[in-house]
Structure formats: structure tokens, C-alpha cells
Amino acid sequence: MWPICELYSAGLLVYAVAALAGLAAHFRKKNAAWVAAWLCCASLIAAALEFCASAGTLLAGAEFNWTLDSGIPFVHYGVRLDPLSAFFNLGLSLLAGCVAVYSVGYLKHGVAQQRPGLFCCFFNLMLLALTLVFTASNIVFFLIAWELVVVTSYFLVVTDHESVEARQGGSLYMLMSRGGTGMLYIGFLLLGTVAGSMEFQALHGVGARLSPGLGAAAFLLLFFGFGVKAGIIPLHIWLPAAHPVAPSNVSALMSGIVIKTGIYGMARVFFDFYPDLPVWAGMLVLLAGVISALLGVLYALMEHDLKRLLAYHSIENIGIILMGFGSALLFRSFGHPQLAALALVAGLFHTLNHGIFKCLLFLGAGSVMQGAGTRNMEQMGGLIRRMPWTALFFLIGAIAISGLPPLNGFVSEWFTYQGLLAGFGATATLTRIAFPIAGALLALTAALAAACFVKAFGIAFLALPRSQNAERASEAPLSMKTGMAGLALACVVLGLGATWFVPIFASITQQAFGVQITGQLVAGSGLLLTAGSVHNGSVSPLVLALALVALGVVPLALWFALGRRSKRTAGPAWDCGLPGLTSANEYTATAFSKPLRMIFGAIFRPRREIQAEFDVSPYYPKAIHFESEIEPTFETHFYQPLWEGFLALTARMRKIQTGSIHAYLAYIFVTLILLLLFGVRG
Amino acid sequence: MIEKIFAIVVQVALVLLLSPLVTGFNRAFKARVQTRRGPSLIQPYWDLYKLLRKGMVIPETASWIFTATPFVLFVTTLLASLLIPTVSASAPMSLFGGVLAVVYLLALGRFFLALGGLDTGGSFGGLGSSREMTISAIAEPALMLAVFTVAIGAGSTNLSTVAQSALGQSWRFLAPSQMLAFAALFIVLIAETGRIPVDNPATHLELTMIHEAMILEYSGPYLALIEWAAAIKQLVLMTILVNVFFPFGLATDWSAGAVLFSLVLFIAKLLLLSVVVAVVEVSNAKMRLFRVPELLAIGFVLGALALVSTFLFQG
């Protein structure tokens, strides 16, 4: 038996102490950098403790509950580690540990270096708050932890507060989060009122007791409220604004796990609080998933800012996760708990996998930014020679996120496909057509993601350096490489060892649908992953990987038989007869994505401007100025009018804001009287 | 276990030997239709032999990705071919990955090939990579819809199971859903193997090529591996077409008569499909790059119709 409670509390304690120590170091100002390095180690220890606690909960299937009364009605400081919480906490602690190791080296350079103590304070505080979000067992406590995550991550995002871009990104994040949290308050209050309690345990299955109208309203509020955090389209606009401006270790956690709090909230609401949802709800989630996945990857393709590109990919992957969740909801309403469990496993597995590879990619982007000093891919190039390890880890992340075998991204996408395929037989209505169509669009998404990462890796790391900074780039220090190596290893292990990992979902599907499907998902003495049964389809990433290595015999044999004596010479690449190949000959990121920009022109509405300067004849230009941009559809057509309307409204509101303290006292008095009257009458 | 390994070795040998023949037949037949003499049927074998013995020039700008690419491409394509039934109705490794694994293994090879194109630093590599990734991405939904239709019909994504279930109902290819799915997959075959009207494998005209632009810097044994991988990929896609939709004669046991009959029939089916591809090639002009999405959109619509007709006619 694992000492789960002790491990869990010790982890929280270490986070809290490290946060306080960071604050102290900030005010003492002496040796702050040195202290910061040790505080990162403290985060690593805390993460390791939390990891053990979560793993123990999942393996033993045991729950642990602990409450502290606050003296205020309805409010308890309650925590509970049930399988769902433990799964998310497991992901959090895995990422937190790797990012902590990475941060030791990362904090020595860049903006965070100016105030390392304060940075570590917020860093640990955010990890503490995230742990609490995943484990809170009470609505009020959950929302307190939720707000704490928003505040701490806001401060981390604006670490570089002297840059306007960072401040704006941070503000947008704050504003969107406020809106989302507002919806959560109302949604949770609706559920809590009917249940008569704020405890999560009392809310289990409460959805059935709500009237259909109220149930739908609460569902929509909670879905969109959590959707803001998760970044579903059209609520995504804060992601590409806030993620790139944050220090890279923060972006890694933001994309890896902070947005997953939204996914956790949805899982909690959809599968714990609602015992059943109407078909339209599942369709809505599936549709949101498809749209987010497809538009996310399309916008990512158009980016040449490496971190914005990664931020858009987070939207894409949230979409893939929601495809799993949506089909799970639909299967449950069609009365197929087994299929629902398969789809839920797909969604949750992809949640963890995306956390890992996205974290890895953001850390890689951080090393590149420190090495080459830019986020713009058009100024990188050739980094594979100067930063070989970073390049290797980034390549592993790129293969994993493109869903290519045998890494972890392939496994969870495979489960998602199988869930969607099985959906065709789940119902006799026309709804069944939606599943394969969603599957085909998932295939398009995955193929576009592969194209996007060929672009990201190829332009940033391969060929010739495109700027002097890229030429002078240097490899990241050991601690940063170690952090990335841990995550890259996790990508490989979760891919090849998926059959050993999948059983941990047993207790989660048991909790959600009362079925343990994982026994059927693994067959062939632990070698095969199946889609419910071997007949439906099976795959074995491990055997495929081994076979790839074994088949290497064939080209090697050919080589030894015939090509052994062939000469290898190095020579220049074909430069079209121009004198020497320079970086100006190379394909750029903008050029690479041009065919797709034209094919999906209806979505992008691209605009370009070419101005040629010439002396005598227009056929011999001296310089050409090229500008190309795509229309930010949601920003211009949805948020811009919304913002203008909001400003107009506030202009009217200003009439009652006289600035006189007497007026305000009168407002308060009137409000109080009205409330009292309302209370007496009620 | 020994039998399994034997089956794998046999299939590897079959695929390696047969794939250049299909390419050679396609070229020879096209030449005949165009009233040219054309190359001999076994010219591709000579080409591979020659390339494997030649020296090679590695661009100075290239990294280890450039070197790794031919091997990764060759191995992934070869592994994909082990997941599909060729002569026997049960593919040697089909338990370890179904049609999704085939699609994604090919995608892994393509991922590295596109990186290899970008690695040299020249303009053509990037041009080819960009176009290849674009066309394969927009071909993907049509491919998946057709594949889903077949998988739903058989209740499995395992290609051996699919072929065996089709074997039981020899006239199933006449069902509208199967015919539509076949048409969709045929369009994907044209696009994925770089045939006219999408790409022209014979051209080295800089602005029209896709696949050839990507591998412009490869030479000698590396080029041989890439060319061979391309031939195997073509064989893989064609085999899916012929054996999933027209599985007559697939050997269900290992008796000599059944295997021989199946082998002859398999080669005949491949050559017949190759004739169809060649006829499409000689009777069309190459499309502009930006017309290709329209062709693939037709494939997507056909795939969607295949699904709808599955819904309508199979209940």
C-alpha cells in the first residue's frame, strides 16, 4: 500500500515552501540566481512526490479524501484523489518535473534572469494551484484554486513586462479567463443549487435531477467556460497571444497542462456530474473538436513565429481530444458504454500525450530562442549542426505530434480513429455518418500537422543558416537538454509501451461508465493494442518499431553486396548555375505553406503586396518588397464588433459613474434595501 | 513462429522482386500505346543494380537527416507492405497493424523524404517537399473515407480480415459503396504515386515536378533505395486496390497449387490495374498544381458517397 496521503501532502508542502523561499530570495536580493536553481530542484522533488501519489492512486485504484472546514457555509478546503484527478495530476507532475530540470539552465539567461526569485515563487505557486485544481473536491475550493492558476500564470506570462506585446498578451489572457470563469460560476451554481451541496461527491450524477432546460443551460455554460481555458475555436484567441510572449518554460506548462485544466473540467462535468446528455450535446462537442482541430492546424501552417505556431497546434490537439470526448458522449447516449469507454480512453490518452510532446516542443523552441535569439523561423536554419541535441529532441516531438508511428501521438490518434469508426455501428440514424466524416477530417488534420512540422523542423533546423544569429547559435546547457530528454523519452516509452500503460485507464472508465474496457484493449500477451477486440483491428507499436529495425537488414545487405565500393564524395548542392548556394536560395516558411494558403484561400483570405523598385526598366528591379498576411477572421469579425459594442456600453454606463462618493453610497444603500426586500419576500 | 518468419521473408522477397516489374511494365506499356519502342520490361532492375554500384555525391550543406532519409523511407515502406495480403489471404504481420498503420507508416516515410528535400538548402528540394506535403495532405481525407467504407463493411481495420470477409462474397465489389470507394482510392493512387495528371514521373522539368524535385540531390545507392521505395509504395497501394476489392483466388492455405494460382492471379490483377493507370496517363495532360485539389475533392466526394450508400443499402 502506498502512503498516498503523505506523499500528496508532502508534495504540496514542498511547492508552498519553495514558493515562499522564492519570495524571500527576491526580497533579500542576494544570491537570487543560486537560490532559484535550488528552488527548481525543490519543484522537481515536489513533482516526484506528486507523481508517486498519483501513480499509487491509479495503480491501487484507491481514493483518498481529506477535508478541512473553513467555518464559512458551503466552503470546505477539501481535496480528493480519485482516478480522474490522479490521472491529470500524474501528467502535471511529469511535466512539472521535466520543466523544473530545464529551468535550472533556462533561468540563467533571458528575462526571467532579472528576477529569478520572484519567478520561482510564481512558478511553484502555479504548480501548487494546478495540483489543487485537479484534486479539489468542492466547487468553491475548486474555483479558488482555478483563480489562483489564472493569477499566477498571468504573472508568469508577463515576466517580460517591459514589452508591450507581453502586456497585451497577458491582458487578453486575463480578460478571456475572467469571461470563462464567469460562465463557470453560473454553471456550477446551477448544479450546486439542485444538489444542495457544493461537494463533488454530492454532485455525482446531479445532471439527471435538473430540468432539461436548466440542464442544457448548465452544460452549455460549463462547456464554453472550460472551453475558454482549453482554447476551443472561437474562444481560442488568447492562446496565440499569450503563449509566445511568456518565457518558454512557462509556455511549455501553459500549453502542456494549464489548458488541460479546461479538459479536466469538461471530463469532470461530462462524465461525473452528468449521467447522460442528449445527442445534440455530444454532437456539439464533436463539432467543436473537428472545427478546432482543422482550423487550429490551418492557422498554425500560416505562422512563421515558432511559438505562435506551437500555440495554434495546441488548439488543434484540444480539438482531437474533444473528438474523443464528443464521441464518448454520443456513445453513452446511444447506450454503448463499452464504446464510450474506448473513446474516453482515446481522449484522455491524447490529453497526456499532447501535454508531453507539446511541452517538449516548447522547451525546444526555448532552447532555439536562447541559441539563435529569435522566434522567427525565417531567421533560423542550419541549427541541427550547432544544436544537435535540441534538434534531435525537437524532431522526436515533431514526429510524435504528427501522429506518426511508433511514438505516443500515433497510439492515441489510432484509438480516436477506432472510436470514430466504431461509431458507425452505434446507431441506426443518420447521425452515424458524422463519425466517419469526422474521422476523415481528423486524417486531414493529422496530414496537415505533418506538413506543418516538416516546415517547422525543416526551415528552423535544416539547410543553411538564414541569419548571423543562427550562424552563431550554441547548444543549450546540460540541464535544459536533460529536461527535454526526459520528455522525449516519455514520448517513446508511451508509444512503444502503450500496452502496459493503457490499463491505468481501467479505474477511470469504471468510474465514468461502470465498465472496465482496458482488459479488451490489450491482447496477444501484452503485445497488441486492440479496438475492443482483435477482430475490429489491432496494432502493436512495439512490434512495428522492432520490425523497422529488423528490416534495416535489407538495405544494409544491399549495401554490402553491391554498394560497398561506391565512393562517397561531398559536393555543392545544385544552385541553378548561380555562383554558390546561399541562404537566399532556400525555400522559406512562407513559400513552403504557399500552396496550402492558396488552396484554403477561402478560409485565410490572404492579402499580398509586392512593390518593386527599379531604376530604368521594370524588368530589372533593384529591390522587391513583399508583404503577405492572412485575415484573422475571428478577431476581425467576432471579437472586434464585440469589443466595440462593449466600449459603447461602458460609455453609456459612465453616466451613472459620477465620481461623487455620495452617489456611490446611495447606490450601495439602494442595492442593500432591494436585496433585503427580495430576501424577505423570498 | 518459424512459419511466421518464413512467411515474412517470402513476402519481403516477393515485394522487392515484384515492385520494379510493375514499374517496368507500366513504362513499357505506356511506350507501346504512344507508339514508342520504350525501355525493356526489366529495365528498372538494371537501373537499381547500376545505381547501387555507383558512387554518390552528398551535398555539403546536408546533415544526418539527408543520410537517414533513404533508409527510413525504404524500411517504412517495406514494413507497410508486410501488413497487406498479397498472395496469401492473411498477411504475415497484419495482426500488428491494420490499414491505419499502413497509411501512417507511409506518412512517416514521406515525413523524412520531405525533410531530406529541405535539408540540401537548394530551392528545388523545398519546392518538392512543399508540394508533396500539400498534395498528400489533401489526398488524405479521400483515402480515409474510402478506407473507412471498406473497414466498416468488414467490421475491421485489419486488412487480412477485410480481404477474407470479401473473399466470402465474391460479388461484393458490385455494391455501390464498394465501387465508389474503389473510384476514390483510384484517384488517391494516381496522386500518391505521382502519376499524370497529378505529377509526371518522367519529367525533370524543374517547375512541373514534385517527387523528382525532392530527390534531386540524391545519387547512387541512396537514390536506388528511394526509387525502390517508390516502387514498393506503388505496389502497396495497388495491392490494396486489387486485393481488397477483387480478392478472388487469394490463397487461404499453403498448398503449392493454391499459392501458385494465387500468385499468377495476383500478378495478372496488378498488371491489369497497371494498364488502367497507363491508359489514364496517356489520355490526360498534366494538370496545373492548383487544379489538383479539385481532382482530390472529387475523390473526397466519391468517398463520402460511398459512406452514404453504405448507410442506405446496408442498413
Chai-1 contact restraints between the chains, C-beta under 6 A:
chainA,res_idxA,chainB,res_idxB,connection_type,confidence,min_distance_angstrom,max_distance_angstrom,comment,restraint_id
A,I384,B,S63,contact,1.0,0.0,6.0,A-B,restraint_1
A,L404,B,Y104,contact,1.0,0.0,6.0,A-B,restraint_2
A,L404,B,A107,contact,1.0,0.0,6.0,A-B,restraint_3
A,L404,B,L108,contact,1.0,0.0,6.0,A-B,restraint_4
A,P405,B,Y104,contact,1.0,0.0,6.0,A-B,restraint_5
A,F410,B,Y104,contact,1.0,0.0,6.0,A-B,restraint_6
A,W414,B,L100,contact,1.0,0.0,6.0,A-B,restraint_7
A,Y417,B,L100,contact,1.0,0.0,6.0,A-B,restraint_8
A,F424,B,I152,contact,1.0,0.0,6.0,A-B,restraint_9
A,P436,B,F148,contact,1.0,0.0,6.0,A-B,restraint_10
A,P436,B,L307,contact,1.0,0.0,6.0,A-B,restraint_11
A,G439,B,F148,contact,1.0,0.0,6.0,A-B,restraint_12
A,A440,B,P141,contact,1.0,0.0,6.0,A-B,restraint_13
A,A440,B,M144,contact,1.0,0.0,6.0,A-B,restraint_14
A,A440,B,L145,contact,1.0,0.0,6.0,A-B,restraint_15
A,A443,B,E140,contact,1.0,0.0,6.0,A-B,restraint_16
A,A443,B,P141,contact,1.0,0.0,6.0,A-B,restraint_17
A,A443,B,M144,contact,1.0,0.0,6.0,A-B,restraint_18
A,L444,B,E140,contact,1.0,0.0,6.0,A-B,restraint_19
A,L444,B,P141,contact,1.0,0.0,6.0,A-B,restraint_20
A,A447,B,A137,contact,1.0,0.0,6.0,A-B,restraint_21
A,A447,B,E140,contact,1.0,0.0,6.0,A-B,restraint_22
A,L448,B,A137,contact,1.0,0.0,6.0,A-B,restraint_23
A,A450,B,F111,contact,1.0,0.0,6.0,A-B,restraint_24
A,A451,B,M133,contact,1.0,0.0,6.0,A-B,restraint_25
A,A451,B,A137,contact,1.0,0.0,6.0,A-B,restraint_26
A,V454,B,A114,contact,1.0,0.0,6.0,A-B,restraint_27
A,V454,B,L115,contact,1.0,0.0,6.0,A-B,restraint_28
A,V454,B,M133,contact,1.0,0.0,6.0,A-B,restraint_29
A,G458,B,L115,contact,1.0,0.0,6.0,A-B,restraint_30
A,G458,B,L118,contact,1.0,0.0,6.0,A-B,restraint_31
A,L462,B,L118,contact,1.0,0.0,6.0,A-B,restraint_32
A,L462,B,D119,contact,1.0,0.0,6.0,A-B,restraint_33
A,A463,B,T61,contact,1.0,0.0,6.0,A-B,restraint_34
A,A463,B,G121,contact,1.0,0.0,6.0,A-B,restraint_35
A,L464,B,T61,contact,1.0,0.0,6.0,A-B,restraint_36
A,L464,B,G121,contact,1.0,0.0,6.0,A-B,restraint_37
A,H535,B,S156,contact,1.0,0.0,6.0,A-B,restraint_38
A,N536,B,S156,contact,1.0,0.0,6.0,A-B,restraint_39
A,G537,B,G98,contact,1.0,0.0,6.0,A-B,restraint_40
A,G537,B,S156,contact,1.0,0.0,6.0,A-B,restraint_41
A,G537,B,T157,contact,1.0,0.0,6.0,A-B,restraint_42
A,G537,B,N158,contact,1.0,0.0,6.0,A-B,restraint_43
A,S538,B,L95,contact,1.0,0.0,6.0,A-B,restraint_44
A,V539,B,G97,contact,1.0,0.0,6.0,A-B,restraint_45
A,V539,B,A101,contact,1.0,0.0,6.0,A-B,restraint_46
A,S540,B,F96,contact,1.0,0.0,6.0,A-B,restraint_47
A,V543,B,F96,contact,1.0,0.0,6.0,A-B,restraint_48
A,L544,B,F96,contact,1.0,0.0,6.0,A-B,restraint_49
A,L544,B,G97,contact,1.0,0.0,6.0,A-B,restraint_50
A,A547,B,L79,contact,1.0,0.0,6.0,A-B,restraint_51
A,L548,B,V75,contact,1.0,0.0,6.0,A-B,restraint_52
A,L548,B,L79,contact,1.0,0.0,6.0,A-B,restraint_53
A,L551,B,V75,contact,1.0,0.0,6.0,A-B,restraint_54
A,L551,B,L78,contact,1.0,0.0,6.0,A-B,restraint_55
A,L551,B,L79,contact,1.0,0.0,6.0,A-B,restraint_56
A,G552,B,V75,contact,1.0,0.0,6.0,A-B,restraint_57
A,P555,B,F71,contact,1.0,0.0,6.0,A-B,restraint_58
A,P555,B,F74,contact,1.0,0.0,6.0,A-B,restraint_59
A,P555,B,L225,contact,1.0,0.0,6.0,A-B,restraint_60
A,L562,B,L52,contact,1.0,0.0,6.0,A-B,restraint_61
A,L562,B,R53,contact,1.0,0.0,6.0,A-B,restraint_62
A,G563,B,L52,contact,1.0,0.0,6.0,A-B,restraint_63
A,G563,B,P221,contact,1.0,0.0,6.0,A-B,restraint_64
A,S566,B,K54,contact,1.0,0.0,6.0,A-B,restraint_65
A,S566,B,G55,contact,1.0,0.0,6.0,A-B,restraint_66
A,S566,B,G220,contact,1.0,0.0,6.0,A-B,restraint_67
A,S566,B,P221,contact,1.0,0.0,6.0,A-B,restraint_68
A,K567,B,G55,contact,1.0,0.0,6.0,A-B,restraint_69
A,R568,B,M56,contact,1.0,0.0,6.0,A-B,restraint_70
A,T569,B,V57,contact,1.0,0.0,6.0,A-B,restraint_71
A,A570,B,I58,contact,1.0,0.0,6.0,A-B,restraint_72
A,A570,B,E60,contact,1.0,0.0,6.0,A-B,restraint_73
A,G571,B,V57,contact,1.0,0.0,6.0,A-B,restraint_74
A,P572,B,E60,contact,1.0,0.0,6.0,A-B,restraint_75
A,A573,B,P59,contact,1.0,0.0,6.0,A-B,restraint_76
A,A573,B,T61,contact,1.0,0.0,6.0,A-B,restraint_77
A,A573,B,T120,contact,1.0,0.0,6.0,A-B,restraint_78
A,A573,B,G121,contact,1.0,0.0,6.0,A-B,restraint_79
A,A573,B,G122,contact,1.0,0.0,6.0,A-B,restraint_80
A,A573,B,E217,contact,1.0,0.0,6.0,A-B,restraint_81
A,W574,B,G122,contact,1.0,0.0,6.0,A-B,restraint_82
A,L581,B,G121,contact,1.0,0.0,6.0,A-B,restraint_83
A,N585,B,S123,contact,1.0,0.0,6.0,A-B,restraint_84
A,E586,B,G121,contact,1.0,0.0,6.0,A-B,restraint_85
A,Y587,B,G126,contact,1.0,0.0,6.0,A-B,restraint_86
A,F592,B,S130,contact,1.0,0.0,6.0,A-B,restraint_87
A,P595,B,T134,contact,1.0,0.0,6.0,A-B,restraint_88
A,L596,B,T134,contact,1.0,0.0,6.0,A-B,restraint_89
A,I599,B,P293,contact,1.0,0.0,6.0,A-B,restraint_90
